[in-house]
Amino acid sequence: MIKEYSENSTAARFVMHSGNKLFGGQGLSNPAPYPINTFVYNKGTAQQVIIDEIVYTMPKGCILPLVSNQHFRFEHPETLTAWQFNREFYCIVEHDTEVGCVGFLFYGIRHPMFILLNEQETEEMLHLEKVFFNEMALKDNYQGEMLRTLLKRVIIKATRMAKAQCESYMEFPHEKVDIIRRFSLLLEGSFKEQHEVKYYAAALNKSPKTLSNVFSLLKQPAPSVIIRNRIVLEAKRYLHYTEKSAKEIAFDLGFESPAHFSKFFKAYTGTNVSDFKNQR
């Protein structure tokens, strides 16, 4: 079942899936005209999920946040409930002071994030699901705002649960952990043009050394490694899901030349660009 809500005047879009056997995300292979974020709730048993061609096990009773440029498919999508929304419906960046999920649940460096629910949280989520169902059946002037309120509740609950399960948030002041969160958001918007740590450090009013020390303290990979990994991930997505040439990908990802990109890709994946593309 798929239930949709849209606003023609703003292009806002909200979609709820339940028992949809075709549920999945096409990512770069078939980009939607409206970029969307997704919450997937696994009510059934543990199952496999393939995200950008990597296989993971999604535990039972958990929530998985996903973003629009990810390609994903589930072993048993019919057992899932999912909520999808675009920026026009609810902008998580503009509302970050309220929900605090940007750079953590979405566009964060910890991925995939399987947020486990205890018995009480499971009951609350099942109740929320019923409320969503009832609201999707209504058609009046209040429906959009009610759905936004319910979605905001899901985002806040998921953020709270995820932070309670995150070692860094348990051990260190939120201010330090939020440096990583802010870095992650900056990276998502700039990694195609900015490949150096000094850019992100300056944007966060830190020196590169101070920024690296914070990441080390919180037991995270060095900022340079995270930047590199994000570029590699995007390159792999292009190679897996598009027909772009190495030259086009090099240009899109901010490399000086196709040769520079090819050398970078081989150094950090162990595979030539052409060989990787032929493995599709």
C-alpha positions as CSV (number, residue, x, y, z in Angstrom):
1,M,0.0,0.0,0.0
2,I,1.2,3.5,-0.9
3,K,-0.4,6.6,0.5
4,E,0.7,10.0,-0.8
5,Y,0.2,13.6,0.2
6,S,1.3,16.5,-2.0
7,E,0.9,20.3,-2.2
8,N,0.9,21.7,-5.7
9,S,1.7,25.2,-4.5
10,T,4.9,24.3,-2.8
11,A,5.8,20.9,-4.4
12,A,5.8,19.4,-1.0
13,R,5.6,15.6,-1.0
14,F,5.1,13.0,1.7
15,V,4.7,9.2,1.0
16,M,3.9,6.3,3.3
17,H,4.6,2.7,2.3
18,S,3.2,-0.3,4.1
19,G,3.4,-3.8,2.7
20,N,4.7,-2.5,-0.6
21,K,6.5,-5.4,-2.3
22,L,8.1,-2.9,-4.8
23,F,9.5,-0.6,-2.2
24,G,13.1,0.4,-2.8
25,G,15.4,3.4,-3.8
26,Q,16.8,3.9,-7.2
27,G,19.4,6.5,-6.2
28,L,21.5,7.7,-9.1
29,S,20.2,5.0,-11.4
30,N,16.8,6.8,-11.7
31,P,16.9,10.0,-9.7
32,A,13.5,11.2,-8.6
33,P,12.5,14.7,-9.6
34,Y,12.0,15.4,-5.9
35,P,15.0,14.4,-3.6
36,I,13.6,12.6,-0.6
37,N,14.7,11.3,2.8
38,T,13.4,8.0,4.1
39,F,12.7,6.4,7.4
40,V,12.3,2.6,7.1
41,Y,10.8,0.7,10.1
42,N,11.3,-3.1,10.1
43,K,8.4,-4.6,12.0
44,G,9.2,-8.2,10.9
45,T,12.2,-10.4,11.4
46,A,15.8,-9.6,10.5
47,Q,16.4,-9.3,6.8
48,Q,19.0,-8.3,4.3
49,V,19.2,-4.8,2.8
50,I,21.6,-4.0,0.0
51,I,22.7,-0.3,0.0
52,D,24.9,0.9,-2.8
53,E,25.7,-2.8,-3.6
54,I,26.8,-3.6,-0.1
55,V,24.8,-6.2,1.9
56,Y,23.8,-5.5,5.5
57,T,21.5,-7.3,7.9
58,M,18.7,-5.1,9.1
59,P,17.7,-6.3,12.6
60,K,14.0,-6.8,13.6
61,G,12.4,-3.9,15.4
62,C,14.6,-1.1,14.1
63,I,14.5,2.1,12.1
64,L,16.9,2.8,9.2
65,P,17.3,6.4,7.9
66,L,18.2,6.7,4.2
67,V,18.9,9.6,1.8
68,S,17.8,10.2,-1.8
69,N,21.1,9.4,-3.5
70,Q,21.3,5.9,-2.0
71,H,20.4,2.9,-4.0
72,F,18.7,0.4,-1.8
73,R,16.6,-2.8,-1.9
74,F,15.2,-5.1,0.8
75,E,14.9,-8.8,1.1
76,H,11.3,-8.6,2.3
77,P,10.0,-5.1,1.6
78,E,6.4,-6.3,2.2
79,T,7.2,-6.4,6.0
80,L,8.3,-2.8,6.2
81,T,6.7,0.6,6.8
82,A,8.5,3.6,5.4
83,W,7.9,7.3,5.5
84,Q,9.4,9.5,2.7
85,F,9.5,13.3,2.5
86,N,11.1,16.0,0.4
87,R,12.7,19.3,1.5
88,E,9.5,21.2,0.6
89,F,7.5,19.1,2.9
90,Y,9.9,19.3,5.8
91,C,13.4,20.7,5.6
92,I,15.6,19.0,8.2
93,V,18.3,21.6,7.6
94,E,16.1,24.6,8.3
95,H,14.7,22.8,11.4
96,D,17.9,21.5,12.7
97,T,17.7,23.4,16.0
98,E,14.4,21.6,16.6
99,V,15.3,18.0,15.6
100,G,19.1,17.9,15.5
101,C,19.3,15.0,13.0
102,V,21.3,16.6,10.1
103,G,24.8,15.2,9.9
104,F,23.8,12.4,12.3
105,L,20.7,10.5,11.2
106,F,21.0,11.9,7.7
107,Y,24.3,12.7,5.9
108,G,26.3,11.5,8.8
109,I,29.5,9.5,8.8
110,R,28.0,6.5,10.6
111,H,26.2,4.5,8.0
112,P,24.1,2.5,7.9
113,M,22.5,3.4,11.2
114,F,20.2,0.7,12.5
115,I,18.3,2.2,15.4
116,L,17.1,-0.5,17.7
117,L,13.7,-0.1,19.5
118,N,12.9,-1.6,22.9
119,E,9.5,-2.9,23.8
120,Q,8.0,0.4,24.8
121,E,9.5,2.2,21.8
122,T,8.1,-0.5,19.5
123,E,4.6,0.0,21.0
124,E,4.9,3.8,20.5
125,M,6.1,3.3,16.9
126,L,3.2,1.0,16.1
127,H,0.8,3.6,17.6
128,L,2.4,6.3,15.5
129,E,2.0,4.2,12.4
130,K,-1.8,3.9,13.1
131,V,-2.1,7.6,13.6
132,F,-0.3,8.2,10.3
133,F,-2.7,5.8,8.6
134,N,-5.7,7.6,10.0
135,E,-4.3,11.0,9.0
136,M,-3.5,9.9,5.4
137,A,-7.2,9.0,5.0
138,L,-8.3,12.5,5.8
139,K,-8.5,15.3,3.2
140,D,-8.8,18.7,4.8
141,N,-6.9,22.0,5.3
142,Y,-5.2,20.6,8.4
143,Q,-3.8,17.4,6.9
144,G,-0.4,18.8,5.8
145,E,0.4,20.4,9.1
146,M,-0.7,17.3,11.0
147,L,1.5,15.0,8.9
148,R,4.4,17.4,9.4
149,T,3.9,17.3,13.2
150,L,3.8,13.5,13.1
151,L,6.9,13.3,11.0
152,K,8.7,15.7,13.3
153,R,7.8,13.4,16.2
154,V,9.3,10.4,14.3
155,I,12.5,12.3,13.6
156,I,12.9,13.5,17.2
157,K,12.2,10.0,18.6
158,A,14.6,8.4,16.2
159,T,17.3,11.0,17.0
160,R,16.9,10.5,20.7
161,M,17.1,6.7,20.4
162,A,20.1,6.9,18.1
163,K,22.0,9.2,20.3
164,A,21.3,6.9,23.3
165,Q,22.9,4.1,21.3
166,C,25.9,6.2,20.1
167,E,29.1,5.7,22.1
168,S,30.3,9.2,21.4
169,Y,27.1,10.9,22.7
170,M,27.3,8.7,25.8
171,E,30.9,9.6,26.6
172,F,31.5,13.2,25.5
173,P,29.8,16.6,25.7
174,H,27.3,17.1,22.9
175,E,29.2,20.2,21.8
176,K,32.2,18.1,20.7
177,V,30.1,15.5,19.0
178,D,28.2,18.2,17.2
179,I,31.4,19.3,15.6
180,I,31.4,16.0,13.8
181,R,27.8,16.4,12.9
182,R,28.4,19.9,11.5
183,F,31.4,18.6,9.6
184,S,29.3,15.8,8.1
185,L,26.8,18.3,6.8
186,L,29.5,20.6,5.3
187,L,31.1,17.6,3.7
188,E,27.8,16.5,2.0
189,G,27.4,19.9,0.4
190,S,31.0,20.5,-0.6
191,F,32.9,17.2,-1.1
192,K,32.7,17.5,-4.9
193,E,34.5,20.8,-4.9
194,Q,36.5,20.8,-1.6
195,H,38.9,17.9,-1.0
196,E,41.1,19.4,1.7
197,V,40.7,19.3,5.5
198,K,41.7,23.0,5.8
199,Y,38.5,24.1,4.0
200,Y,36.2,22.3,6.5
201,A,38.3,23.3,9.5
202,A,38.0,27.0,8.5
203,A,34.3,26.7,7.9
204,L,34.0,25.3,11.5
205,N,36.4,28.0,12.9
206,K,38.9,25.4,13.8
207,S,42.5,24.7,12.8
208,P,43.0,21.5,10.8
209,K,45.0,20.1,13.8
210,T,42.3,20.9,16.3
211,L,39.6,19.4,14.0
212,S,41.7,16.2,13.7
213,N,42.2,16.0,17.4
214,V,38.5,16.2,18.0
215,F,37.9,13.3,15.6
216,S,40.6,11.3,17.3
217,L,39.2,12.0,20.8
218,L,35.8,10.8,19.7
219,K,37.4,7.6,18.1
220,Q,36.4,8.6,14.6
221,P,38.5,8.3,11.4
222,A,40.6,11.3,10.5
223,P,38.7,14.1,8.6
224,S,41.0,13.4,5.6
225,V,39.9,9.8,5.6
226,I,36.2,10.7,5.8
227,I,36.6,13.1,2.9
228,R,38.4,10.5,0.8
229,N,35.8,7.9,1.6
230,R,32.9,10.1,0.7
231,I,34.5,10.9,-2.7
232,V,35.1,7.2,-3.3
233,L,31.5,6.3,-2.4
234,E,30.2,8.9,-4.9
235,A,32.6,7.6,-7.6
236,K,31.3,4.1,-7.0
237,R,27.7,5.2,-7.3
238,Y,28.4,6.9,-10.6
239,L,30.2,3.8,-11.9
240,H,27.5,1.4,-10.6
241,Y,24.4,3.3,-11.6
242,T,25.1,5.8,-14.4
243,E,26.7,5.7,-17.8
244,K,29.1,8.5,-17.1
245,S,32.6,8.2,-18.4
246,A,35.7,8.4,-16.2
247,K,36.3,11.9,-17.6
248,E,32.8,13.1,-16.7
249,I,33.1,11.6,-13.2
250,A,36.4,13.2,-12.7
251,F,34.9,16.6,-13.7
252,D,31.9,16.1,-11.4
253,L,34.0,15.2,-8.4
254,G,36.4,18.1,-8.8
255,F,39.5,16.4,-10.0
256,E,42.1,18.3,-12.1
257,S,42.1,15.6,-14.8
258,P,40.8,12.1,-15.6
259,A,44.3,10.7,-14.9
260,H,44.3,12.2,-11.4
261,F,40.9,10.7,-10.7
262,S,41.9,7.3,-12.0
263,K,45.1,7.3,-9.9
264,F,43.0,8.3,-6.8
265,F,40.4,5.6,-7.4
266,K,43.0,2.9,-7.9
267,A,44.9,4.0,-4.8
268,Y,41.9,3.8,-2.5
269,T,39.9,0.9,-4.0
270,G,42.6,-1.3,-5.4
271,T,40.8,-1.5,-8.7
272,N,41.0,0.4,-12.0
273,V,38.1,2.5,-12.9
274,S,37.4,0.5,-16.1
275,D,37.6,-2.8,-14.3
276,F,35.3,-1.6,-11.5
277,K,32.7,-0.4,-14.1
278,N,32.9,-3.8,-15.9
279,Q,32.0,-5.6,-12.7
280,R,28.4,-4.2,-12.8
